[in-house]
């Protein structure tokens, strides 16, 4: 009896070649609908599943493989005489290989398809066949990933049962179907209300499932005595860290990945705007600047704190040219991340053996994207901070309004502050940081550090803009800023002492803007 393969795929890449390889080995091909048409167009002989089931496809293909002729052929244990006798009694035959990949439900959900449309993308027959075949993997090859086509063809050409490969393929199937079900459950959990037409989405459903796939083992975690790995979500955003491409350099570490995330998030604040550079050290900026060119942005960002920049991570919001690369190559860095690198830039930077070069789109988080923070025994879940800064609701609260130049610096400083660890203070002049105080228990101490950094580099504070990621609880911070020459302040507002703080700014002739939005980053 000829061996039989059932092939029914949504992703048809490479499937004709796979089927041809099987037919060249004498296999019969069973198939359905669009896959059968594609295989016939490729010149292959195909037996319709309806010929095997003796029942036509129904309901626009909703019912076609849910039949004992299919599942008995998959589940029959070849070593059990009674199983094989049952097949013969009912006129069924064994099916020795299943190649199925599923309707793209994840893509429909990711683009926000309405409920009825998304429901039509839920595959029923596919997961059922995969599970049947995977359960009986000792007798049936089960292929869910086109990347496995060549390996399976090699196995069926060779002698033996390839039991290790069969088990590996079965593991992949159950992982895949589990992730598929998780995606469906997660999508449905976003809808509150019994009727489909309600479609009231909740970002925080009662039950939230995570489907994670290990991308790579890491050398270690935050410290050498901690084992670590990098896992990706099942359907991550197209511009998220799993989509990055490493062009050069040694393997990425746990801390490298945290810093890449910080750099990409920070520089995304200027997506589509002026050339921008942010230098990250231990997940917080130590320098940031805009410029009329990327070279100028780099020079000005580095000037803020060149000592901390040593061994840092650099994020650019535009393509890195050879001239930018020449400048960057003059400092020891761990990583350079950008949307792209010109060929000349790669020639320069690849001379540094260990420098990691990463490409990733520098776009801000999309609406509804969630941010997970691990606590022991659970997760804290929040909407991801939107690195978009709508100034339409900002309010000037002092007698003096900021000048046009000050407005630019206030906006820039506020965008940087959103990436600085709290408590955070940012000093900026000419759309470049001159001092950053980050991660302090006291806002006054954060201000002192920002001033100290500026003084260390002999950068001018007088006339600078100051951004605070949360409100000033007392006027002392404003008094200190005025003493150092700060001309304008931007902060969320919302303190019970706001009037006192505003009064202090007025006394010093400062301009102050309330954003009404806090940008804490713990």
N, C-alpha and C positions, 0 to 999 in steps of 0.2 A: 504494500500500500504506500502510495506517495505521502510524504510528509506535507502538512498543510500549515500555512501561515495566514492569519487574519490581520489585515492592515487597514486601519481607519484613523486618519490623522487630520488634525486641524492645521498644523504647521507641516507643509508638504516639502520643505527644503530637504533635498537628498533622498526622498522616499523612493523615487523611480529607480535610482541606482541601487538602493538596498533591495527593492523587489526584484530587479533584474539579476542581482547576485544570487538571490534565492532560486529564481526560476532556472538559472544556469546550472544549479545544483540539483534540479529535478523536483523542486517544491511546487505545489499548487498554491495559488494566491486567492484568498477570499477577500472581498472588500465591499464597501458600501458607498453610496452616493457620490459625492465630489471626489473622494479618493479613487474610487473605481474609474471614474471618468478620466482623471489625471493619469492613471496607470495605463489605461487603454490608449490615450493620446500619445503615450510614450512607447506604444507598440507592444505592450505586454498583454498576455492572456490573463483574464481575471474572471473568477466565478463570483457572481453576486451572492451576498449573504442570503437574500430571499430565496435563492435556489436551494440552499442548504436547509433553511428553516421551513421551506414550503409555505411561506407566508409573506405577503408583500409588506414593504415599509408602510407605516401609517402616520397620519397626523403630521405631515411635512417632515417626516424623518424622526419624529420624537420616539417612535417605537420601531426598532429594526433589529437590534441584536439581543433584546431581552427575551430570550427563547431558550428552552432546554437543549435544543440542538447545538447551540453555541456554548452554553455554560456546562452542559454535560461533557462536551468535547474538551473543555478546558480543565474541568475538575476531576475527570476520571483518573484514578490512580493506576498507572500502567502495570504495576506489580500485583494488583488485586484482580484476580480472575472474575470475581463477581461484578466489579465495576465495568470491566471490559465486556462482560456478557450483557450487562444492562444497556451499554451503548449499542451492541449488535441487535438486541431484542427490539429496540425502538428505531432502528435504522439510522443511528447517528454514527459519526466517526470522530476520532480524536483530532484535536487542533494542537499543533506542536509549538506554535510561536504566535504571540500576539504583539503587534506593534501599534500602539495607540498614544496619541497625545491629545489633550483635552481642549474643549472650546475655551477661548481666551476670556474667562470670566474676570480675571484680575485686571485686564486692560479695560474692560467695560466699567468696572467699579472705579478704577483710578481716574477715568475721565468723567466721572459723575453721571453715568448713564442712569436714567430714571428706572424705577423699580421694575416695571413690566419688561423693559428692554433687557435689563440685567438678568432677569429670571430666564429669559430665552437663551442666555449664554451659559446656563448651568448644564453641564454634561451629566447624563444619567447612565447611558449605556457604556460610555468609555470607562468611568471609574469601576463599574461593575465587572467588566471584562478584565481590567487590570488587576483587580483584587482576586478574582477567580484564578487568573493565571499565576499571580504571585503566590497565592496560597499553595498552588501545585507546582511551584518552581522546580521541584526535582524532576519534573517531566516536561515542563513548558518554559520556553524562553519568553521573557516578558520585557518589552523594550518601550520605554517612555521618553527616552532622550535621544534625539538624532545623533548626538555625539557618540553614541554607542553602536551605531550601525556597523562600522568597520570591524569592531571587536566581535560582534555577534556573528558576522559572516565568517571571520577567521575561526570562531569556535565551531560553527556547524560544518565547516570544511574539514576540520580535524577529527581525530579519533577521540573517543571518551565522551564523558557527560558534561565536562566543564562545570562541575558542581560549584566551585568557588565563584565563577562568573554568574551563574544562575542565582546564587544567594545574594550576591552584590546587586544584581538587577532587581530582585524582589525587594530588597531594602530600599532601593531608590524609589520603587513604585509606592510603597506604603508611606514613605516620607512625602512624595509628591502628592498623593491623594489626601494625606493629612493636611498639607499646606493649602490645597485646593478647598477643602472643607472649612479650614480656618478662615480663608479669605471670604468665603460665602457668609459664614457666621458673623464675621466682623462687619461685613457690608450691611447685613440685615439688622445688626444690633444698632446701627446708626439711625434706624427708623423707629419713631415712637408713634403709637397709634395702630389700631388693628387694620385699618383700610389702607390699601396700596396708594390710593389717591392722596392720602394725608401727607406723606413724604416729609414729615418734620424730622430733620436730622439732628441727632445729638452727638456732639464731639466726644462725650464721655458716657458710653453705654454701660448698662449694668454689668455686662460680661465683655471683656476685651481679651482677645487671644493674639499671641505673637507667634508668627512662623519665622524661624531664624535658620539660616544655613551657614555653616562654617566656611569662611572664605580662606582663612589661613591660620596656621599655628604661629604664634609669636615667640620670639626668643625668651621673653619673660614679660611680666606685667610692669606696674609702676616701679617695682624694685626686683632685683635679680632672684629673690627667694619666692616670688609669686609667679606661678605658671599662668599663661594667658593665651587667648585666641581671639580672632576677629570674626564676628558673625554679622551677616547682612540680613535685612528684612526680605521677605518673599518678593515684594514689589516696591523697592525703594524708589523715591523720586529720581528722575533722570539726572539731576544735578547733585545728588547726594554722594557721600564718600565712597560707597561701593562702586560708583561709576568712574572713579578716578583712574587714570592710567599713569603708571610709573615708567618714565622714559629712560631713567638712568639711576645708578647708585645702589647702595647696599639695601638689604631687607629693612622694611619699615618696622619700627617697634611700637609697643603699646602707647608710649608717651608721644612718639611721632604722630600717630593717628589722632590723638587728642589735640595736638598742636595744629595739625592740618585742618581739623574741624574748626578750631578757633580762628585760624588765618582766613579760611574760606568764608566763614560767617562775617568776620570783621570787614573784609574788603568788599563783600557783597553789598554793603551800604552804599557804594558808589557804582553799582551796576548800570552801565549805559551812560555814566557821567564822565567827568574829567578823569584823566589818568591818575590812578591812586596806587599807593604802596602802603602796606601795613607790615611792620616787623613784630613778630610774636615771640615771647619768651615765657615758658611755663603757662601757656594758654591765655596770656593777657598781652595787650599791645605795650611795647616799650618805645614805639615811634610810629607815627602815621602822618601822611601828607598827600596833598594833591599837587599837581604840577601841570604846566602846559605840555610837558612831555613826561614819559615814564622815567627817563633818566633824572629829570628834575625832581619828580616825586620821590625817587629813591634817595637822592642826596639829602633832601629835606627831612625825610623820615629818619634816616640814619643819624642826622645831626642831633636829634632829640636825646638819644642815649646810646652812643656807639659802644659803650662798655657792655651794657646788657645785651645789645644786638649780637655780640660775639657768641657763636653757637646757636643762633636763633633760627626762626622759620620766617620766610618772606612770602607774602602774598601780593600778587599784582592783579589788577582788574582788566588788563589788556595784554596783547601778545608781546612777549619779551623779545626784543631785538638784539643783535650782536653788540650794539653799543651799550645797552643796558647790562648785558651779560658780562662785558668787560669790567664794568663797575662792581657788579655783584661778586665777581670772581676774586676781587681784592680782599674779601672778608671771609673768615671761616664761618660757614653756615651749615646747618643740618639739611634744610629742605628749601627749595624754591618752588612755589605753586603758582600757576597762571592758567588762563584759558588755553594758551598755545605758546610755542616757542618757534621762532624762525630757525631755519637750518643753521645759519651762522651763529645764533645763540647757543644751539646745541653743541656746535664745534668747540666753542669756548668753554662752556660749562662742563662738558663731558671729560675735559682734561682733569677735572677734580674727581678722583676715583670714587670717593664715598659720598659725594653730594647727591642727594636724591632730587630728581626733577619730576614734578607731578603736574599733569594737566587735569583741570576740572572746571566746568562752567561756574562762573562766579555770580550766581543769581541768588536772590533772597528767597527765603522759605515761602512756600505757597500757602494760601489760606487753608485753615483746617489741619495743617501738618502738626503732628503731636511730638512732644519732647518727653522722653522717659528718663527719670533719674532713679537709680537703684537705691533702695534702703533694705536693710536686712529683713527678709521675709516678704518683700513686696516692691511695688514701684510707685513713685509719685509721677503723675502724668499731667502735663500742661500743654496748652497751645504753644507751639514754638514761637520764640520772639520774632516778630516781623521786623526785619531790618529796613523798614520803610518809614519815612518820617514826614507825616503830613503836618505842615505848619499852619494850616487854616484855622486851627483852634488855639494856637499859641496866643498868649496875652502879654502885652507890655504892662507891668504893674507899677513901674516907677514913673516919677515925673519926667525923666529924660528917656526918650526913645533911642534905641541903638542906631548908630549910623549905618549906611549901606555896607561899609566894610565890616563893621562889627556884626551885622546880621549874618554875613557869610561865615565869619569865624565862629559865631554862636552855633550856627547850624552844623558846621564841621565838628566842633567840639562835642556837640550832642551826639552826633553819629559815632564818634570814637568812644564816648562814654558808654554807649550800649554794649561795647565789647570788653570793657574794663571790669575786672573783678571788683565786687563791692567790699567795703565802701570805696568808691572811685571818684577821683577828681582829675579833670583834664584841663590843661592850659593850652591855648592855641593862639597863634598869630599868623596871618597870611595863609590860612587854611593848611597849617602844619602844626603838629604838637611841639610845644616847647618844654612841657613838663607833664608827667603822668604820675599820680599817686594811686596805688591799687591795693585792694585786699586788706585794708586796715580796719581794726575794730572801731577806731574813732575817725570821724570825718575830718576833724581838725588835723589829725596826724596825716591823713591822706593829702590834705592841702599842703602841709609842711613838706612832705616828700616831693610833691609836684614842684614846689618852689625850689627845693634843694636841687632837684634834677636840672631845672633850668639854670640855676646859678652855677652848677658844676660845669655846664657846657657853655657858660657865658652867653646864654640866649636871653633876649630882651623880653621881660615880663610886662613892662609898662605898656599899657594899651591893649593887653591881651584879653581874650575872652576866657571865661571859666565855666566849665560844665560840671554839674554834680548829678550823679545818677539817682539821688533821692533828695528829699527836701533838707534844708538847713534847719536843725531843731532850735538853734540859738543864733544870735547876731554875731557871735565871736568869729565865726568863719568868714563872714562878710567883712568885718573890721580887719581881719588879718589879710584878706585878699586885697582890700583897698590899700593897705600899708605897703603891699608889694607892687602896687601899680596896676592891678587888674581894672579894666575899664567897664566890662560888661559881664553879666552872669546869666546863665540859663540853668533852670532847675525845674522839677515837677511842681513845686508848691504843695500845699496841703498840710503844713505844720500848724499847730495851734498858735504858734508865734509868728505866723507869716507877716502880720502887720509890723511886728518889731523888726523882722529881717528886712522888709521893704523899707521901713524907716531908716535903717542903717545904710542901705544902698543910696537912698535919697540924700542922706547927710554927706556921703562921700561923692555925690555927683555921678554915681554909677547908673547904668541901664540894667534892668533886670527883666527877664522873660520867664513866664511860667508856661510849661508845656502841657501840664495836666496829665502827664504820663511818666511813670517811674520806669527806669531801665536797670533794675538790680540784676546782677549776674552772680549767683552763688557758686 
